Amino acid sequence: MPLELAREAREKSAVTYIDRAVRCQLSAHNEGEHFGLLTDADAYGTALWLRWRGSDEAELVVLPDCPVAAPGPDGDGCRLFVDHTAQHT
């Protein structure tokens, strides 16, 4: 993660530390966009993500949480974002 984006992420969130070693959270894929979760955003139901394609195109994006939950009254929710192209996690 570029240092300037790590600084910007700290400014946009309440956390004081953002890990610069971000991994894509989507299912295995070789091409296309990659998304790494950084932290929850200030607004409920949203999170700050790093989106990148290749090694020199990265940006911060705030995305709404995926609304899918596991079956049952205590089912965990998907930890990705709305409209992700991977399996729910």
Beta strands, then each sheet from edge to edge (+ up, - down):
strand 1: 34-40
strand 2: 46-52
strand 3: 58-64
sheet 1: 1+ 2- 3+
end
